[in-house]
Amino acid sequence: MNISGVRELDVVVIGAGQAGLSAAHHLRRAGLEPDRDFVVLDHAPRPGGAWQFRWPSLTYGKVHGMHALPGMELTGADPDRPSSEVIGAYFAAYEDRFGLRVHRPVEVSAVREGSGGRLRVETSEGVYAPRALINATGTWDRPFWPRYPGQETFRGRQLHTADYPGPEEFAGQRVVVVGGGASGTQHLMEIAEFAADTFWVTRGEPVFREGPFTEEWGRAAVAMVEERVRNGLPPKSVVSVTGLPMTDAVRRAREQGVLDRLPMFDRITPTGVAWDDGRAVEADVILWATGFRPAVDHLAPLRLREAGGGIRAEDTRAVRDGRVHLVGYGPSASTIGANRAGRTAVRSVMRLLDATDGGRPGRTERPERSKQPKRPEEPGGTAGGEQVNRAAGKAVTVAVAGEGLTVAVTGV
């Protein structure tokens, strides 16, 4: 810490979900020490990332494609236990095992240009001055609420997926679910067992996909998301590219009429929703399963956004500022994608640090870095699940994790 009270170090990681913990793990493997060379800041009250906020009915058995963090498998989990508990405990054990020393709860209010070529990270526990930043803040803190005429007049309850309490709370009520993603279908199938009536409203006709998700399909889906990020556009929902997986539960719900879809309404009334053609639905609740947006407002002072509204990135590096890396953003917004992005970001950060070690005034002093030996549980330095996928050849992983369908292609 210098005389101004600003703490200088090499790297600040913002966020301790899958992407942030992966980045912290790879920073340690590169020879950096937590609280000396880097720090991980997390605004959540406890370990678990966004998973800790998931509704109780989203049990671990309903989470498909959850990939292990690098270096430590998640095994023996009870499929009937809430995913928030299972993954929260797993993340806590991971932080402890690798000594990541996550600071929480810490709010990051802004990241600005600092002095001497450093960034200035303003937080609730003080100011940090890193030479590089890994942003892993995800999307959970920015639920997207569409606006429709008459919304403020509705006398019932409106809530978002981020506040979904589970299906029992809607017993005997008429519920409109808005949104054509995985969350919308999951909510509908649960709520229909308790509600007096349900109505599913989406902007476009939902597409249900039969059969396996092939490597070719996965590559195309990820490429479309990557292309938007490279062009500086906001990341697009992957489900808009992939469609919804046709599971046995979805098939039954369609047969029972639970997933009969209505087009998007034109306005909201005090007692429900209405269309310009004269149709109307009376409702007690409107549940907005309309997704999330990247939580990157704290980066606004750096002016990273392009004219299209997104942050243009190559791999994980922000094009407008090579000191800033975005992990869990765009094509890496999945569990295995976050793992790979964490590794990619750290490689780039270490190149930056090596290039500036002798040239920046006020640089952080530390012993010369050396490659650490791989731990026995880290075959090839990757999570066991990822290693299995490589051994089996290039594979496509699809994860339905409550807030949307995420896709990653492994072995590429």
Disulfide bonds with the S-S distance in Angstrom:
none
